[in-house]
Amino acid sequence: MKIIPIILSGGSGTRLWPLSRTQFPKQFVELLDKPLQTLTIERLQKYGSGLLITSQKLKDMTERDIIQNQLKIEKVIYEPLSKNTAAAVALGCRYLELTGRTQEVVGVFPSDSLILKENEFATALKAAVSSAAEGYIVTLGIKPRSPETGFGYIQVKERALNTQKATEVTQFHEKPTLEKALGFLADGHYFWNAGIFVFQAAKMIDLFKKHEPQMWDVISGLKEDFSNLEEIYAHIKSISIDYAIIEKLSSDELRCVTCDIGWSDVGSWDALVEVTEAYSYDDKNLKKRPVQITAKANTVFSRQKKKYGLVGCDDLIVVDTADALLICKKGYSQKVKDLVETLKVEDSKIVNEHVFENRPWGHFEILKDEDHYKSKIMRVDPGQKISYQSHAKRSEHWVIVKGEAVVVLDDQEHVVKQGEHIFIPRLSKHRILNRTGSIVEFIEVQVGSYFGEDDIVRYQDDYGRK
């Protein structure tokens, strides 16, 4: 079985705050063994090397994820603006049109969904591809585990679960009230909409021409080298693929493969608790076992090196990060997004940024950020190097604490080993290279009048940054 995966990667980073942030959405958070996006790409690589469509703002994290995990992606397309899923699907179809592959079967997959039953997923996908080859638009319908009010539902003709054959779709339903969701669950003809679609590219292009002609007219003006992508996106409307196309189709055009594939959108802390408990999954790097005295059913998520104790309280979710702490009653985690909206007014930085950042070359974490100095722990991946740069408002001290680095300072190379130090004067051109097979770590102490990440002049960069 061969398909062209189109993986959609976006998100606002609100529902899993404080682990996810605007600049670090949940698909990059290591909620389980690996980030959700890494797991999604690895899962789909066996079916074909496809497209990853994501935001320009997520470029650094995306590039590092691909390099670090040796992921096979035919092309990464960076959207200059967020325009919802219809624009992304149209963009993927236009790329396939430009490369002469409109007759190929395509699968659209969110990057941040979890699928734990790989064999069942493969069976369902095979059925979807077979039906798509016959000209249908096919979606995967997930057998509901609870009366969930946060998902849309797909109503199908056949009540029985059938992973091996697509069934006719009767109707799509928006996120229901609890009363309606309970009815859906009891009826048996209703399945969660996971946002996974399978189709021939040519068929989807025809549907854009029919239902969203203006959008396709704009997208079809995209040049082969993508040089006018920013201009194209400035003139395209924001709408989901569900509203733009899927929900406008007749039952003669749609099919659904109903399945139980261990799917979760991991869209809340309650959802993560459910996944880790239902599938006996316990990531000791994130999910901690607290000491509980006259307390029960409390769950702690943290990567801090702490011991957690809870006394006289039940059914709490505790999420601890270096700069924020969330305590939430189980069953209320959908309200976290409301908390984030309040925090945006009080402290937008705590919503947008972590104290760490992933870069294509590695990772850094802020240790101290004071008015008169700033310190970081920097990690440079094997074979990588930071850009050749200078700073106008600060000097830096680098102490190598792990590995052996090559530091280029004003065009001169210096080998700096573990325990050794080098000084980077203000305005000096500098970079660090890791020519070894293991991570290089160093402590950076900045001294000066300003420590923002925008005080950088780049002279050379392997990752195309300016």
Wavefront OBJ file of the C-alpha trace (Angstrom):
o trace
v 0.000 0.000 0.000
v 1.369 3.390 -1.022
v -0.016 6.839 -0.326
v 1.306 10.381 -0.202
v 0.901 11.597 3.394
v 0.143 15.272 3.930
v 0.831 16.054 7.579
v -0.688 19.257 8.940
v 1.203 20.872 11.798
v -0.181 23.961 13.535
v -1.760 24.730 16.887
v -1.948 27.570 19.378
v -0.433 25.810 22.399
v -3.288 26.668 24.778
v -4.985 23.420 25.836
v -1.899 21.729 27.294
v -0.427 24.813 28.947
v 2.006 25.123 30.681
v 3.872 22.358 28.809
v 2.683 23.668 25.442
v 3.040 27.346 24.538
v 2.286 29.467 21.461
v 5.866 29.042 20.259
v 5.993 25.406 21.423
v 2.675 23.713 20.511
v 1.780 20.238 21.718
v 3.060 18.311 18.677
v 6.614 19.158 19.813
v 6.090 18.335 23.488
v 7.408 14.935 24.570
v 4.135 13.840 26.139
v 5.102 10.189 25.630
v 8.374 8.602 24.433
v 8.749 11.159 21.636
v 6.936 14.296 20.460
v 3.582 13.585 18.811
v 4.765 14.979 15.460
v 7.774 12.668 15.439
v 5.539 9.681 16.195
v 3.126 10.705 13.404
v 5.864 11.041 10.769
v 7.485 7.759 11.810
v 4.124 5.989 11.653
v 3.458 7.217 8.110
v 6.945 6.791 6.614
v 6.251 3.135 5.793
v 3.460 4.224 3.425
v 5.344 6.957 1.578
v 7.562 10.007 1.955
v 5.133 12.905 1.939
v 4.609 16.549 2.744
v 4.720 18.389 6.057
v 2.786 21.656 5.983
v 3.469 23.893 8.946
v 3.950 27.482 10.039
v 7.021 29.539 9.204
v 7.138 30.322 12.947
v 7.795 26.643 13.694
v 10.654 26.251 11.217
v 13.500 25.900 13.734
v 11.753 23.181 15.749
v 10.616 21.384 12.599
v 14.095 21.310 11.066
v 15.640 20.005 14.285
v 12.971 17.303 14.611
v 13.671 16.081 11.070
v 17.458 16.134 11.485
v 17.571 14.650 14.975
v 15.194 11.761 14.215
v 16.330 11.226 10.601
v 12.768 11.579 9.362
v 11.939 11.060 5.700
v 9.960 13.998 4.357
v 9.770 14.768 0.644
v 9.090 18.452 1.225
v 8.353 20.786 4.115
v 6.105 23.689 3.156
v 6.175 26.651 5.539
v 2.984 28.698 5.539
v 3.652 32.443 5.937
v 0.249 32.900 7.612
v -2.108 30.576 9.445
v -5.170 30.052 7.220
v -6.727 26.887 8.668
v -6.815 23.409 7.138
v -8.569 24.054 3.798
v -5.714 26.282 2.633
v -3.146 23.696 3.722
v -4.916 20.846 1.895
v -5.296 22.989 -1.230
v -1.615 23.884 -1.025
v -0.655 20.219 -0.826
v -2.856 19.393 -3.812
v -1.327 22.260 -5.811
v 2.152 20.897 -5.059
v 1.099 17.475 -6.369
v -0.383 19.144 -9.444
v 2.893 20.963 -10.091
v 4.798 17.670 -9.749
v 2.418 15.713 -11.989
v 0.924 13.379 -9.375
v -2.752 14.282 -9.176
v -3.796 10.659 -9.766
v -2.050 9.531 -6.583
v -3.951 8.703 -3.390
v -3.328 11.207 -0.616
v -3.836 10.962 3.136
v -4.267 14.065 5.307
v -3.199 13.587 8.934
v -2.966 15.975 11.916
v 0.565 15.984 13.338
v -0.578 16.046 16.964
v -2.824 12.975 17.216
v -1.833 9.825 19.034
v -2.498 6.359 17.570
v -1.555 3.449 19.818
v -2.981 0.492 17.854
v -0.680 0.429 14.823
v -2.004 -2.813 13.284
v -5.625 -1.666 13.426
v -4.577 1.686 11.938
v -2.839 -0.080 9.030
v -5.968 -2.167 8.343
v -8.229 0.903 8.423
v -5.888 2.887 6.188
v -5.779 0.073 3.633
v -9.593 0.079 3.446
v -9.604 3.871 3.090
v -7.049 3.806 0.264
v -9.049 1.147 -1.586
v -12.214 3.251 -1.382
v -10.356 6.467 -2.327
v -9.027 4.740 -5.454
v -12.681 4.312 -6.496
v -13.177 8.091 -6.351
v -14.578 8.576 -2.835
v -13.456 11.017 -0.179
v -12.824 8.791 2.831
v -12.536 9.672 6.509
v -11.620 7.567 9.513
v -14.341 7.445 12.161
v -13.151 6.633 15.675
v -15.280 4.426 17.915
v -16.223 6.746 20.802
v -15.065 5.758 24.275
v -17.177 8.370 26.064
v -19.863 11.026 25.368
v -17.227 13.549 24.291
v -18.527 17.088 23.663
v -15.241 18.413 22.299
v -15.288 16.442 19.008
v -17.385 16.496 15.868
v -19.209 13.253 15.007
v -19.706 11.284 11.794
v -23.030 9.498 11.407
v -22.720 6.362 9.247
v -25.189 3.961 7.656
v -23.867 0.735 9.199
v -23.907 0.467 12.976
v -21.283 -2.266 13.299
v -17.584 -1.419 13.571
v -15.859 -2.355 10.290
v -12.148 -1.612 9.965
v -11.802 -3.530 6.697
v -14.427 -1.799 4.555
v -15.658 1.774 4.115
v -19.297 2.514 4.860
v -21.656 5.237 3.648
v -21.748 8.532 5.539
v -25.196 9.838 6.482
v -24.299 13.170 8.088
v -21.647 15.191 9.921
v -22.521 16.669 13.316
v -20.839 19.576 15.084
v -19.625 19.324 18.680
v -22.763 18.216 20.569
v -24.227 18.990 23.961
v -23.687 16.327 26.621
v -27.287 15.139 26.171
v -26.778 14.680 22.428
v -23.398 13.017 22.946
v -24.967 10.483 25.303
v -27.547 9.736 22.616
v -24.855 9.342 19.979
v -22.989 6.900 22.185
v -26.093 4.788 22.833
v -27.174 4.773 19.176
v -23.986 3.254 17.747
v -24.106 4.951 14.325
v -21.940 7.874 15.459
v -18.130 8.034 15.420
v -15.592 10.716 16.346
v -14.214 12.812 13.500
v -10.426 12.480 13.797
v -9.623 14.891 10.949
v -8.022 12.113 8.861
v -9.017 12.139 5.180
v -7.950 9.946 2.242
v -8.607 10.814 -1.431
v -7.198 11.089 -4.937
v -5.558 14.484 -5.370
v -7.398 15.061 -8.667
v -10.761 14.408 -6.974
v -10.036 16.917 -4.207
v -8.934 19.526 -6.771
v -12.251 19.073 -8.599
v -14.091 19.568 -5.312
v -12.185 22.788 -4.585
v -13.098 24.038 -8.062
v -16.758 23.230 -7.369
v -17.209 24.300 -3.733
v -14.385 26.831 -3.185
v -13.593 28.155 -6.688
v -12.147 31.442 -5.470
v -9.735 29.648 -3.116
v -8.564 27.321 -5.859
v -8.172 30.211 -8.327
v -5.803 31.857 -5.860
v -3.893 28.658 -5.002
v -3.541 27.676 -8.668
v -1.496 30.831 -9.169
v 1.277 29.392 -6.988
v 4.539 29.207 -8.901
v 6.575 26.014 -9.130
v 9.377 27.449 -6.981
v 6.874 28.730 -4.341
v 8.409 32.197 -4.654
v 4.973 33.881 -4.504
v 3.577 31.827 -1.589
v 3.392 34.826 0.752
v 1.419 36.813 -1.820
v -0.911 33.848 -2.428
v -1.615 33.415 1.292
v -2.403 37.095 1.723
v -5.413 36.610 -0.574
v -6.747 33.282 0.684
v -9.531 32.926 3.241
v -9.297 31.019 6.499
v -11.672 28.050 6.698
v -11.413 24.408 7.768
v -11.435 21.588 5.212
v -14.536 20.229 6.972
v -16.558 23.406 6.358
v -15.047 24.173 2.949
v -15.427 20.731 1.351
v -16.234 17.661 3.447
v -19.574 18.727 4.920
v -20.811 19.894 1.500
v -20.480 16.434 -0.041
v -23.366 14.062 -0.671
v -23.540 10.534 0.693
v -22.652 9.340 -2.814
v -19.255 11.058 -2.554
v -18.285 10.209 1.031
v -17.211 7.061 2.807
v -16.040 6.340 6.356
v -13.900 3.543 7.753
v -15.076 2.988 11.324
v -12.288 1.831 13.604
v -10.797 1.558 17.071
v -7.126 2.471 16.607
v -6.236 3.772 20.065
v -6.700 7.339 18.830
v -6.567 10.462 20.933
v -6.151 14.083 19.972
v -4.478 14.585 23.381
v -6.436 17.816 23.467
v -6.509 18.289 27.234
v -4.810 17.102 30.388
v -7.811 14.882 31.070
v -7.282 13.267 27.651
v -3.625 12.573 28.456
v -4.603 11.046 31.807
v -7.134 8.852 29.984
v -4.600 7.679 27.401
v -1.866 6.870 29.891
v -4.278 5.015 32.168
v -6.424 3.227 29.545
v -3.381 1.849 27.759
v -1.265 1.318 30.884
v 1.246 3.816 29.560
v 3.562 5.346 32.119
v 6.319 7.622 30.845
v 8.471 8.064 33.941
v 10.150 11.116 32.369
v 6.860 13.039 32.437
v 4.259 11.264 34.559
v 5.393 11.162 38.182
v 4.181 8.896 40.962
v 3.342 11.261 43.829
v 3.280 10.278 47.500
v -0.381 10.552 48.589
v -1.620 10.739 52.199
v -5.407 10.650 52.675
v -5.466 11.506 48.992
v -6.246 9.515 45.851
v -6.511 9.646 42.052
v -4.116 12.572 41.696
v -1.880 12.716 38.608
v 1.368 14.681 38.312
v 3.087 15.602 35.039
v 6.549 17.105 35.395
v 10.134 16.899 34.169
v 11.425 18.730 37.221
v 13.728 16.799 39.524
v 11.370 16.964 42.474
v 9.433 14.652 44.751
v 5.710 15.417 44.831
v 3.484 14.888 47.863
v -0.279 15.438 48.106
v -2.275 15.437 51.338
v -6.059 15.532 51.779
v -6.983 16.132 48.148
v -8.399 13.936 45.373
v -8.727 13.948 41.568
v -6.211 16.677 40.814
v -3.980 17.116 37.769
v -0.704 18.840 38.624
v 1.537 20.088 35.808
v 4.867 21.571 36.861
v 7.372 23.368 34.605
v 10.386 25.562 35.313
v 8.369 28.793 35.197
v 4.704 27.810 35.736
v 2.534 25.469 37.820
v -0.972 24.292 36.892
v -3.321 22.628 39.419
v -6.583 21.497 37.853
v -9.508 19.373 39.040
v -9.998 16.335 36.817
v -12.884 16.915 34.433
v -12.141 20.647 34.144
v -9.024 20.703 31.952
v -10.949 22.040 28.920
v -11.041 25.281 30.931
v -7.259 25.614 30.701
v -7.682 27.548 27.450
v -9.779 30.103 29.381
v -6.980 30.377 31.924
v -4.531 31.024 29.090
v -6.730 33.847 27.761
v -6.591 35.485 31.200
v -2.824 35.017 31.412
v -2.347 36.660 28.014
v -3.504 39.914 29.554
v -1.419 39.571 32.726
v 1.772 38.011 31.335
v 1.841 37.207 27.620
v 5.396 35.860 27.828
v 4.351 32.954 30.080
v 1.784 31.943 27.418
v 4.068 32.314 24.411
v 7.514 31.158 25.507
v 9.300 28.530 27.563
v 12.587 29.119 29.346
v 14.054 26.808 26.691
v 14.097 26.859 22.908
v 14.808 24.214 20.295
v 16.951 25.296 17.374
v 18.026 23.395 14.222
v 21.493 22.911 15.756
v 20.293 21.826 19.211
v 18.698 23.329 22.288
v 19.207 25.966 24.979
v 17.649 26.617 28.352
v 17.754 29.878 30.293
v 19.166 29.404 33.781
v 19.077 33.016 35.006
v 17.740 36.205 33.395
v 18.688 39.283 35.401
v 19.080 42.963 34.485
v 22.878 42.757 34.527
v 23.495 39.233 33.177
v 21.879 36.198 31.577
v 23.027 32.580 31.724
v 22.076 29.547 29.630
v 22.905 25.893 29.217
v 23.528 25.267 25.505
v 23.485 21.844 23.821
v 24.844 21.410 20.300
v 23.893 18.175 18.522
v 26.542 15.971 16.864
v 27.733 17.392 13.549
v 25.885 20.690 14.046
v 27.011 24.297 14.518
v 25.459 27.617 15.446
v 25.494 30.495 12.973
v 28.571 32.683 12.539
v 27.372 35.792 14.368
v 28.134 38.806 16.515
v 26.354 40.849 19.192
v 26.314 44.631 19.555
v 25.196 44.881 23.183
v 26.802 41.988 25.036
v 29.921 39.910 25.515
v 29.815 36.195 26.389
v 31.756 33.665 28.454
v 31.561 30.021 27.318
v 32.524 27.144 29.643
v 32.494 23.689 28.035
v 30.970 21.222 30.510
v 30.585 18.188 28.230
v 32.400 17.100 25.090
v 34.904 18.900 22.902
v 34.038 21.930 20.756
v 35.651 23.955 18.018
v 35.077 27.686 18.538
v 35.623 30.063 15.646
v 36.464 33.526 16.987
v 37.130 36.281 14.428
v 38.029 33.659 11.789
v 40.445 31.778 14.079
v 39.658 28.212 15.255
v 40.143 27.213 18.901
v 39.650 23.698 20.294
v 37.953 24.003 23.686
v 37.651 20.878 25.857
v 35.555 19.954 28.878
v 36.333 22.272 31.806
v 37.910 24.950 29.597
v 36.669 28.501 28.980
v 36.712 31.020 26.147
v 35.713 34.707 26.157
v 33.662 36.220 23.301
v 34.113 40.017 23.239
v 31.298 42.319 22.130
v 31.191 42.758 18.310
v 33.444 39.726 17.727
v 32.347 37.216 15.110
v 31.948 33.779 16.632
v 30.398 30.333 16.332
v 30.725 26.917 17.943
v 31.009 23.657 15.980
v 30.451 20.128 17.168
v 32.579 17.838 14.987
v 32.163 14.869 17.332
v 29.574 12.102 17.525
v 28.098 13.176 20.870
v 26.380 16.270 22.278
v 28.477 19.266 23.289
v 27.203 21.184 26.313
v 28.417 24.571 27.472
v 27.365 27.249 29.930
v 26.963 30.675 28.358
v 27.072 33.775 30.560
v 26.100 37.028 28.843
v 27.187 40.384 30.255
v 26.106 43.715 28.810
v 23.197 46.109 28.409
v 20.722 43.932 26.466
v 20.250 40.153 26.191
v 17.415 39.702 23.678
v 17.631 37.049 20.954
v 17.280 39.804 18.342
v 20.753 41.206 19.174
v 22.303 38.954 16.534
v 23.987 39.769 13.244
v 24.421 36.571 11.203
v 27.227 36.301 8.660
v 26.782 32.617 7.817
v 24.054 30.129 8.726
v 23.588 26.517 7.624
v 19.836 26.716 8.163
v 19.015 29.741 5.995
v 18.222 32.129 8.857
v 18.920 35.861 8.492
l 1 2 3 4 5 6 7 8 9 10 11 12 13 14 15 16 17 18 19 20 21 22 23 24 25 26 27 28 29 30 31 32 33 34 35 36 37 38 39 40 41 42 43 44 45 46 47 48 49 50 51 52 53 54 55 56 57 58 59 60 61 62 63 64 65 66 67 68 69 70 71 72 73 74 75 76 77 78 79 80 81 82 83 84 85 86 87 88 89 90 91 92 93 94 95 96 97 98 99 100 101 102 103 104 105 106 107 108 109 110 111 112 113 114 115 116 117 118 119 120 121 122 123 124 125 126 127 128 129 130 131 132 133 134 135 136 137 138 139 140 141 142 143 144 145 146 147 148 149 150 151 152 153 154 155 156 157 158 159 160 161 162 163 164 165 166 167 168 169 170 171 172 173 174 175 176 177 178 179 180 181 182 183 184 185 186 187 188 189 190 191 192 193 194 195 196 197 198 199 200 201 202 203 204 205 206 207 208 209 210 211 212 213 214 215 216 217 218 219 220 221 222 223 224 225 226 227 228 229 230 231 232 233 234 235 236 237 238 239 240 241 242 243 244 245 246 247 248 249 250 251 252 253 254 255 256 257 258 259 260 261 262 263 264 265 266 267 268 269 270 271 272 273 274 275 276 277 278 279 280 281 282 283 284 285 286 287 288 289 290 291 292 293 294 295 296 297 298 299 300 301 302 303 304 305 306 307 308 309 310 311 312 313 314 315 316 317 318 319 320 321 322 323 324 325 326 327 328 329 330 331 332 333 334 335 336 337 338 339 340 341 342 343 344 345 346 347 348 349 350 351 352 353 354 355 356 357 358 359 360 361 362 363 364 365 366 367 368 369 370 371 372 373 374 375 376 377 378 379 380 381 382 383 384 385 386 387 388 389 390 391 392 393 394 395 396 397 398 399 400 401 402 403 404 405 406 407 408 409 410 411 412 413 414 415 416 417 418 419 420 421 422 423 424 425 426 427 428 429 430 431 432 433 434 435 436 437 438 439 440 441 442 443 444 445 446 447 448 449 450 451 452 453 454 455 456 457 458 459 460 461 462 463 464 465 466
